[in-house]
């Protein structure tokens, strides 16, 4: 398999970053719309003191943290490739 160029690695990083941003934006605005238009469902008690809306909001926070951890791990591995490409002669 051929080695990627620095430009290809940069393009990949931008695509992944834009994809993650789109995913998080859709998730956040979906939650806001859910709270806005499904107020009765969002106010449904799951257990005393915990509504569906609060549970969904908490889930969004955990998903955001998980996505961030996965991206940082991926980006750190990619940084090693970038450093290697920067050291190689053209």
C-alpha positions as CSV (number, residue, x, y, z in Angstrom):
1,X,0.0,0.0,0.0
2,X,1.4,3.4,-0.9
3,X,2.1,6.0,1.8
4,X,-0.3,8.9,2.0
5,X,1.0,12.4,1.2
6,X,0.8,15.2,3.7
7,X,-2.0,16.8,1.7
8,X,-4.0,13.6,1.8
9,X,-3.6,13.3,5.5
10,X,-4.7,16.9,6.0
11,X,-7.7,16.3,3.8
12,X,-8.7,13.3,5.8
13,X,-8.4,15.2,9.0
14,X,-10.6,18.0,7.7
15,X,-13.2,15.5,6.5
16,X,-13.3,13.7,9.8
17,X,-13.5,17.0,11.7
18,X,-16.4,18.2,9.6
19,X,-18.2,14.9,9.9
20,X,-17.9,14.9,13.7
21,X,-19.1,18.6,13.8
22,X,-22.1,17.7,11.6
23,X,-22.9,14.7,13.8
24,X,-22.7,16.7,17.0
25,X,-24.8,19.6,15.5
26,X,-27.5,17.2,14.3
27,X,-27.6,15.5,17.7
28,X,-27.8,18.8,19.6
29,X,-30.4,20.5,17.4
30,X,-32.4,17.2,17.3
31,X,-32.4,17.3,21.1
32,X,-33.5,21.0,21.2
33,X,-36.3,20.2,18.7
34,X,-37.3,17.2,20.7
35,X,-37.7,19.4,23.8
36,X,-39.5,22.1,21.8
37,X,-42.0,19.9,20.0
38,X,-42.4,16.8,22.2
39,X,-42.7,18.6,25.5
40,X,-45.1,16.0,26.9
41,X,-42.8,13.1,26.0
42,X,-39.8,15.0,27.4
43,X,-41.6,15.5,30.7
44,X,-42.5,11.9,31.1
45,X,-41.0,10.4,34.3
46,X,-38.7,7.5,33.8
47,X,-38.2,7.1,37.6
48,X,-39.0,9.6,40.3
49,X,-36.9,12.7,39.7
50,X,-35.7,11.7,36.2
51,X,-37.6,12.7,33.0
52,X,-37.0,11.5,29.5
53,X,-35.7,14.9,28.6
54,X,-33.0,14.9,31.3
55,X,-32.0,11.3,30.4
56,X,-31.6,12.3,26.8
57,X,-29.6,15.4,27.7
58,X,-27.3,13.4,29.9
59,X,-26.9,10.8,27.0
60,X,-25.9,13.6,24.7
61,X,-23.2,14.8,27.1
62,X,-21.8,11.2,27.4
63,X,-21.9,10.7,23.6
64,X,-20.1,14.0,23.1
65,X,-17.4,13.0,25.6
66,X,-17.1,9.6,23.9
67,X,-16.8,11.1,20.4
68,X,-14.1,13.5,21.7
69,X,-12.1,10.7,23.2
70,X,-12.3,8.6,20.0
71,X,-11.3,11.6,17.9
72,X,-8.3,12.5,20.2
73,X,-7.0,8.9,20.0
74,X,-7.4,8.9,16.2
75,X,-5.8,12.3,15.8
76,X,-2.8,11.3,18.0
77,X,-2.1,8.3,15.8
78,X,-2.5,10.6,12.8
79,X,0.0,13.0,14.3
80,X,2.7,10.3,14.2
81,X,2.1,9.9,10.5
82,X,2.2,13.7,9.9
83,X,5.5,13.9,11.8
84,X,6.9,11.0,9.8
85,X,5.8,12.6,6.5
86,X,7.4,15.9,7.5
87,X,10.8,14.2,8.1
88,X,10.8,12.3,4.8
89,X,12.7,13.8,1.9
90,X,10.5,15.0,-0.9
